[in-house]
Amino acid sequence: MTPRQRWQEALLFGRPDRVPLTVGGGRDSTRARWYREGLPTSVPPGGIAEVAYRQAGGALPWPAGGPGFPIDHRMRPCFEEKVLEVRANSQVVQDWKGNICEIGLEFTPAHLRNAIDFVTRRWIACPVESRADWDALRWRYDADDPGRLPDQPAALGERLARRDHVIAWSIHGPFWQLREWCGFEGLCMLLVDDPAFVRDMAEFWTAFVLRLLERAFRYVVPDEIHLSEDMAFKAHSMISPAMAREFLMPSYVAWHEALRRAGVPIYAMDSDGYVGELIPLWIEAGIDVCDPMEVAAHNDLVAYRREYGHDIAFRGGVDKRAMARGGDALKAEIDRIAPVVADGGYVPGCDHGVPSDVSWGNYVETTRLLAQVTGWL
């Protein structure tokens, strides 16, 4: 079975030869620790999972990757990234989205562009704080900009039609994107004070994504569309399910209809925090898979499987705290999720980015235990 076939079979409750082994990756601070503790420094980030598998005793062929078909849904052009003020223990910067925020001196504005490491920040100002700001920003989202697709897309798409590897496109969901424009507090206030403005922005974003997908689907049909939302706290969603239905559901449904027409098999949702209140909405919207299922936020995969059966699949769900503790705690954690792995529709892995309190030894041991329950050992 090819990696592509295995991925689809595992997440769509089929019959994979074995479940994909995706323990999770570490960011800069995590990898720095692993390099100190035995991971060869010559191994790039993309090769860490295979090294862990080999050190865990694995001998099966490791899935080969391949070229993707990247699509760019970020603003074009971006704002200039720059340091505005250096303070005694922090710095004030402008990031690529136009946000003004305070971060530690050990970071750069580039750390706010991509998930290089875990960065705590204090928001000072956001690019959309009024309708005038919105009118001045929206020109940066031209879905027909040629630079949003790869060079020579037709030739690349023809090559990828015969691929064995997975292609997944990650798209900002409406909550995530509006929060990037307005800030979390600003968006939550607008939901109450100016819901019409929120609808305008959400409708704009829905149409922008639809047009970008329409262009990209001419050349390649990905295996997965993955929405990034991050709209839940430790015990509740950031907005009520009723608000999610009113303001977000139209986007989810419109995109679902478009990707199904194109033949995309997997429609996935990413949100940190407790998502138990949101899962029913996502199922209704056509979402096939949910991740990362953070255990510290009271997500219980075993209970969710009892409640929702095969209506939705999951990724992640392995408690990062148990990975850090190792030993009996880690073994008990893998035993806890093993019945869901056996039931199908679940690709286990760390329930977020692997933090730096997870040692290299415990990462290898997590890999070994997961390899056993997924059929790799």
C-alpha atoms as one frame of an Amber mdcrd trajectory, in Angstrom:
protein
   0.000   0.000   0.000   1.395   3.432  -0.889   1.659   6.163   1.760  -1.137
   7.998  -0.032  -3.448   4.986   0.006  -2.548   4.252   3.637  -3.353   7.829
   4.700  -6.764   7.820   3.089  -7.670   4.344   4.280  -6.650   5.142   7.860
  -8.613   8.386   8.118 -11.695   7.267   6.203 -12.260   4.106   8.278 -10.920
   1.828   5.581  -8.488  -1.068   5.883  -4.892   0.234   5.815  -2.040  -2.270
   5.879  -0.853  -0.285   8.905  -1.752   3.063  10.432   0.569   5.974   9.480
   3.268   6.569  12.091   3.264  10.311  12.789   4.534  10.904  16.330   4.875
  14.666  15.855   7.698  17.136  15.382   9.572  19.476  17.665  10.317  23.129
  17.104  13.715  24.778  17.471  14.026  24.523  21.259  12.893  20.887  21.245
  15.269  19.882  18.479  18.145  21.673  20.200  17.619  19.433  23.212  17.390
  16.319  21.071  20.632  17.136  19.297  22.304  17.422  22.713  20.848  14.098
  23.824  21.733  11.782  20.974  19.977  12.814  17.786  22.767  13.160  15.198
  23.257  16.812  14.342  23.426  15.897  10.660  19.738  14.894  10.674  17.471
  17.664   9.328  14.001  18.227  10.820  12.369  16.237   8.050  14.461  13.154
   8.858  13.924  13.012  12.625  10.883  10.723  12.559  12.696   8.030  10.586
  15.744   8.195  12.874  13.497   7.761  15.912  11.796   4.811  14.248  15.125
   3.143  13.444  16.414   3.717  16.971  13.169   2.205  18.248  13.955  -0.970
  16.302  11.897  -0.363  13.178  12.993  -1.966   9.912  10.107  -1.354   7.501
  10.683   0.947   4.518  10.107   4.560   5.524   7.578   6.455   3.366   9.240
   8.624   0.777   7.965  12.151   0.358   7.691  14.056  -2.852   6.986  17.439
  -4.355   3.927  19.339  -3.276   1.698  21.861  -4.966   1.831  24.795  -2.550
  -0.883  27.408  -2.644  -0.442  30.779  -0.944  -3.502  32.121   0.852  -1.633
  34.687   2.939  -1.756  38.382   2.200   0.335  39.446  -0.770   2.256  41.605
  -0.289   2.899  41.149   3.415   3.716  43.972   5.781   7.358  44.742   6.458
   8.720  42.756   9.397  10.661  45.092  11.658  11.705  45.892  15.206  10.033
  49.061  16.433  11.516  49.305  19.929  14.022  47.380  22.015  13.314  47.318
  25.737  15.275  45.963  28.693  13.813  42.453  28.502  11.661  42.507  25.389
  11.111  44.111  22.013   8.153  45.597  20.167   7.881  44.401  16.576   5.653
  44.593  13.529   4.981  41.170  12.052   4.186  40.134   8.484   0.427  40.529
   9.108   0.718  44.118  10.324   0.289  43.272  14.013   2.264  45.221  16.593
   3.274  42.989  19.484   5.831  42.530  22.240   8.063  39.430  22.241  11.208
  38.258  24.010  14.656  39.379  22.948  15.590  35.817  21.995  13.144  35.900
  19.074  12.896  37.793  15.775   9.838  38.957  13.796  10.353  35.869  11.609
   9.307  33.710  14.571   5.820  35.186  14.173   5.631  34.259  10.497   6.098
  30.498  10.866   6.042  27.971  13.730   9.787  28.123  14.343   9.407  27.857
  18.108   6.924  28.440  20.910   6.689  32.237  21.258   4.720  34.102  23.935
   3.630  37.529  22.772   1.621  40.526  23.980  -0.635  42.085  21.367  -0.555
  45.873  21.142  -2.382  46.685  17.889  -3.941  44.757  15.002  -4.240  45.688
  11.321  -8.057  45.841  11.328  -9.486  47.953  14.108 -12.102  49.753  11.981
 -13.939  49.442   8.687 -11.487  51.916   7.197  -8.634  49.588   8.171 -10.465
  46.705   6.500 -10.975  48.658   3.299  -7.260  49.484   3.279  -6.240  45.841
   3.796  -8.412  43.738   1.547  -6.501  44.576  -1.668  -3.742  42.321  -0.374
  -5.996  39.308  -1.012  -6.233  38.962  -4.773  -7.106  35.309  -5.395  -6.068
  35.646  -9.043  -2.522  36.742  -8.236  -0.340  34.340 -10.285   2.119  34.082
  -7.395  -0.422  32.193  -5.308   0.197  29.038  -7.350   3.498  27.335  -8.211
   5.385  28.108 -11.386   4.261  26.014 -14.372   1.260  24.616 -12.484  -0.023
  22.508 -15.365   3.225  20.578 -15.743   3.540  20.100 -12.003  -0.078  18.980
 -11.721   0.386  16.418 -14.479   3.420  15.020 -12.657   1.566  14.866  -9.350
  -1.410  13.010 -10.804   0.727   9.855 -10.588   2.005  10.473  -7.046   2.232
   7.970  -4.211   2.661  10.579  -1.474   0.063  12.714   0.294  -0.641  16.321
  -0.649  -2.550  18.373   1.908  -3.404  22.056   1.729  -3.763  24.010   4.949
  -6.235  26.901   4.819  -7.105  29.392   7.548 -10.648  28.918   8.773 -12.845
  32.012   9.145 -12.310  32.330  12.896  -8.544  32.066  12.560  -8.362  34.530
   9.683 -10.653  37.158  11.192  -8.719  36.885  14.443  -5.498  37.535  12.517
  -7.033  40.712  11.131  -8.853  41.999  14.204  -7.125  40.308  17.141  -8.893
  37.918  19.485 -10.407  40.562  21.730 -11.298  42.777  18.783 -13.057  39.964
  16.950 -15.008  38.885  20.022 -16.188  42.461  20.579 -17.218  42.800  16.930
 -19.267  39.623  17.119 -21.479  41.435  19.624 -21.129  45.078  18.620 -21.008
  44.850  14.812 -22.031  41.389  13.592 -22.665  42.730  10.097 -18.995  43.692
   9.827 -17.989  40.184  10.907 -20.263  38.697   8.254 -18.750  40.965   5.606
 -15.231  39.815   6.452 -16.247  36.149   6.697 -18.031  36.290   3.338 -15.008
  37.948   1.756 -12.731  35.227   3.138 -15.075  32.465   2.008 -15.150  33.820
  -1.540 -11.384  34.388  -1.613 -10.660  30.793  -0.588 -13.226  29.419  -3.021
 -11.650  31.306  -5.903  -8.128  30.212  -4.929  -9.235  26.579  -4.662 -11.039
  26.830  -7.999  -7.807  27.929  -9.652  -5.713  25.244  -7.934  -8.166  22.392
  -8.596  -7.619  22.903 -12.338  -4.173  21.374 -11.917  -4.230  19.017  -8.920
  -6.698  17.483  -6.492  -5.077  17.211  -3.057  -5.699  14.338  -0.675  -6.745
  16.685   2.103  -7.938  20.209   2.811  -6.991  21.083   6.382  -8.593  24.077
   8.105  -6.706  25.885  10.872  -9.096  27.390  13.430  -7.615  27.251  16.982
 -10.880  28.419  18.524 -11.053  26.720  21.924  -9.730  27.257  25.436  -8.927
  24.591  28.013 -12.550  23.857  28.895 -14.767  25.671  26.386 -14.776  27.020
  22.855 -13.764  30.652  22.407 -17.187  31.546  21.044 -20.461  29.738  21.622
 -21.573  26.926  19.325 -24.483  29.177  18.340 -22.087  31.911  17.208 -19.941
  29.339  15.425 -23.015  28.131  13.557 -24.054  31.654  12.597 -20.726  33.164
  11.582 -18.443  30.238  10.669 -20.650  27.438   9.407 -21.417  29.114   6.046
 -17.698  29.054   5.201 -17.262  25.425   6.234 -20.261  24.314   4.172 -19.321
  26.303   1.071 -15.789  24.936   1.077 -17.036  21.412   1.740 -19.269  21.557
  -1.313 -16.400  22.831  -3.480 -13.857  20.241  -2.404 -16.318  17.369  -2.744
 -17.131  18.491  -6.292 -13.399  18.478  -7.010 -12.966  14.981  -5.527 -10.913
  15.852  -2.430 -11.393  12.847  -0.111 -10.461  14.334   3.293 -11.746  17.544
   4.894  -9.980  18.153   8.204 -10.197  20.625  11.078  -7.415  21.765  13.416
  -8.199  23.430  16.710  -6.300  23.422  19.965  -8.222  23.388  23.238 -11.441
  21.647  24.217 -13.422  20.959  21.054 -16.196  18.785  22.472 -18.760  21.572
  21.994 -17.737  22.050  18.360 -17.435  18.505  17.052 -21.181  18.155  16.322
 -21.073  21.321  14.202 -18.021  20.120  12.335 -19.629  16.767  11.585 -22.691
  18.597  10.282 -20.455  20.756   8.064 -18.864  17.686   6.479 -15.582  17.610
   8.390 -13.982  14.141   8.235 -11.076  14.517  10.667 -10.283  16.605  13.741
  -6.910  17.273  15.384  -4.787  17.638  17.562  -7.139  16.561  20.416  -5.248
  18.033  23.379  -5.614  15.853  26.465  -4.841  18.680  28.926  -7.880  20.495
  27.505 -10.154  17.612  28.573 -10.532  16.000  25.162 -11.232  12.286  25.674
 -10.815  10.325  22.467 -12.290   7.164  23.925 -15.428   9.031  25.000 -15.658
  10.841  21.668 -15.488   7.554  19.782 -18.294   6.148  21.931 -20.398   9.262
  21.288 -19.726   9.883  17.590 -18.779   6.441  16.321 -17.385   6.632  12.804
 -18.911  10.043  12.042 -15.508  11.689  12.514 -11.878  10.555  12.607  -9.043
  11.957  14.719  -5.340  12.738  14.642  -3.021  13.404  17.577  -4.505  12.702
  20.992  -1.340  11.472  22.780  -0.771  13.527  25.933   2.456  15.511  25.589
   2.777  15.485  29.407   2.909  11.687  29.402   5.545  11.837  26.680   7.611
  14.112  28.935   7.207  11.833  31.967   7.964   8.652  30.056   8.023   5.264
  31.763   4.781   3.880  33.152   2.907   7.137  32.459   3.769   6.947  28.774
   2.909   3.256  28.555  -0.471   3.890  30.195  -1.171   6.718  27.758  -0.547
   4.526  24.707  -2.653   1.751  26.259  -5.449   4.305  26.734  -5.651   5.267
  23.072  -4.892   1.794  21.632  -8.582   0.763  21.362  -9.307   3.824  19.208
  -6.352   2.978  16.962  -7.723  -0.554  16.581 -11.207   0.773  15.763  -9.867
   2.787  12.812 -10.293   6.400  11.817  -7.427   7.530  14.032  -3.794   8.405
  13.352  -2.163   8.850  16.778   0.579  11.314  17.630   1.499  14.099  20.023
  -1.490  16.298  20.851   0.358  19.426  19.653   3.912  20.376  18.721   6.319
  18.304  20.819   7.586  20.595  23.631  11.164  20.802  24.842  10.449  18.922
  28.090  10.209  15.724  26.007  13.654  14.117  25.993  15.079  12.387  22.957
  14.897   9.088  24.802  11.231   9.551  25.574  10.527  10.599  22.003  12.122
   7.397  20.729  10.173   5.388  23.306   6.933   7.082  22.232   7.791   6.155
  18.663   8.411   2.555  19.694   5.111   2.227  21.546   3.126   3.873  18.765
   4.882   1.706  16.178   3.648  -1.331  18.052  -0.017  -0.300  18.075   0.013
   1.006  14.483   1.652  -2.076  12.914   5.156  -0.717  12.282   6.801  -3.045
  14.809
